Amino acid sequence: MTIPNPEPGSTAHWLRPRQRVRVHQDARAGGDDVCGRVGTVHRLCSPVFADYTYVHFAPKGREKVPRVRMLPLKILEPIE
């Protein structure tokens, strides 16, 4: 059995779990502003949502719990 090649732009090309990323556009994911925040890739999405990934953000300011948001790859840039 062979594994099909991932499509260009999919997470398999440049993203891995625990990699640090920065949000460079306003996503307004879940009603909060994550633009400019740095987070880590929590986990990759299924092939159906290959252009999205889950990003874990540490608490900032008055936030008390970490946030995990599903964000599109087009607004993320890798750090490192």
Secondary structure, DSSP 8 states (H G I E B T S, - for coil): -------TTSGGGT--TT-EEEE-S---GGGS--TT-EEEEEEE--GGGTTEEEEEE---TT--S-EEEEEEGGGEEE--
